[in-house]
Amino acid sequence: MKYLIAGLGNIGDEYADTRHNIGFMTLDALADASNVVFDINKRYGAIAELHLKNAQMVLLKPSTYMNLSGNAVRYWLQKANIAVENLLVVVDDLMLPFGALRLKTKGSDAGHNGLKHIQATLDTQNYSRLRFGIGNDYPQGGQLDHVLGQFNAEEQKTLPERILQATEIVKSFCLAGPEITMNLFNKK
């Protein structure tokens, strides 16, 4: 089976370690653990291919910036001939406490501009997403600074373990399927 795993984020050094780039960080960890390297010269983003048992994963870090992520996702679904049922988007989520991980097979964009553009571009809400909680501990009017800010010292202590858990969810999604994966990981 072939899967497209799209980790959302923004390109550029100024965004590298920000909360909004947790999708990029998760895919980087997955690639590093498997000794695969991203080709940064691909259309609409950086691409790496990972083979794990009977699953072939196309890892995508879009170069379109967050608000136009749908262009990259649609292009790579078509180019790699992957069904939308085999798409998993890894994305930050303000509504979840820091480090919480939730896999969903469909749903609204929940106000996330990257998901909003993917939904509009694919004309469906029926694609899987792994929501990585970044918390909402910021003052009124401080959402943008929080999302585009770096993880604080306390969060950085547990961030590697949470990213590792996210990579395990991605692998389980591809090997065991979304239903089994949700039953295994969403309860934790």
Order of alpha helices (4+ residues) and beta strands (2+ residues): beta-alpha-beta-beta-beta-alpha-beta-beta-alpha-beta-alpha-alpha-alpha
